[in-house]
């Protein structure tokens, strides 16, 4: 198996796990902590902003190759097995709702804007107090 085929298989499995997390999030039996983790993992996966920018050679993709699978693994451990089993059955025929994509994208953008505002606000206040 060549490298491109391995990458495509890995990406497909990763996408399947994200859909599984999304379906588990919708289940009432999923604990609150797991739902928070699911939100954070999916938001990170869909976010155009990474901890390490992708334009940095090699290192830029390490956060996607390491942090995302670790986040998925730890989050799945928080979800009851019966919820995982049911979500795995449902994941095959699942189709993303395009409207939900825009809503999720808007929420992620809003969160990043709030973080940027908070950092800029605190940075500017610190600079004003020092100067």
N, C-alpha and C positions, 0 to 999 in steps of 0.2 A: 504494500500500500504506500503510495507516494505521499509526500508532505501535504500537498494541496487537498487530497482526499481526506487525510487525517484531520486537517483544519476544518473542512466542511462538516465532517461527522461530529467533531467537537462542538462547533457552532450550533449545529442542529440539536444536539443534546442539551446545550446550554439554553437555547430558546425554549425547548420542551420543558425544562425545569422552571423557567420563568413563568410559563403558562400554568404549570402545576401550582406554583406559589400564588399566582393570581386567583386560581380557582379555590385554593385553600383559604385565601383571604376572604372570599365571599361566604364561606361556611361559618355558621354560627358556633360550631363546636371548636373553632380555632381560638386559642387563648389570646388575650389582648397583647401580651409581649410578642407572641409570634406574629400578630397582625402588624405591630409596629415594625418589627424586623423585616417582614415581607414588603411593607411600604418602602422602607429605606433601601432594601436590595434592588427592588424594581426601579425605584427612582434613580439609584446610582447607575443601573444598567441602561436606562433610557436617557440619562442626562448627557448633554453634549459637553459638559464640563467635568473633567477628570481631576483627581488629586495630582497626578503627574501628567502634564500635557502630552498628547500622542505624537506631537512633532519632534519630541526628543527621541533620537534613535534608540531602539531596543528598550530602554528604561521606560519610555512613554507607554508601552503596551503591557508592562509588567503588572500595573495595578488592575488592568482588565483580565489578565491571565491568572492572577493570583488572588486578588481581593474579592472579585465577583464569585468565583467558585467556592471560596472559603465562606463568604456570606451566605450563599445558597445552601451549602452543607450545614452550617450552624443553624440556619433558619428552619430547615427541614427537620432537624432534631427537636425543635420546639413544638412541632405540629403533631397531634395525635395520629397514630398509625391508621386508624379507620378513615380519617379525613384524607390522608395521603393516598390510601388505596382507592377511595372514591374519586379523588382528583385525577389519579392516573388513568382511571377508566374514561373520564370525561375529556382528557387532554387530546385524545386522538381526533375527535371531530370538532375541536374548538376553533372558532374563527374570531379574531379580534374585531371588535366593534370600532369602526373608524371614528365615530363620535367620541367614544371613550378615549381614543388616542389623543385627540385634541384637548380633552379635559385634563388628562394626566399630564400632557405636555405643558399645559397652562399652569397647573399646580407646581410642577417641577421648576418652571421658569420663575414663578412667583417666589418659591422658596429660595432660589439662588439670588434673586433680586433683594430679598430681605436680608440674606447673609451678607451680600455685598454692601448694602446700605448700613447694616450694623457695624461691619468692619470699618467702612469709610467713616462713619459717624464717630466711632470710638477713636479711630486713628486721628481724625481732625481735632477732636476734643483734647486728646493727649498732647498733640502738637501745639494747640492754642494755649494750653496750660503751661507748657514748658517755655514757650516763646513769648 
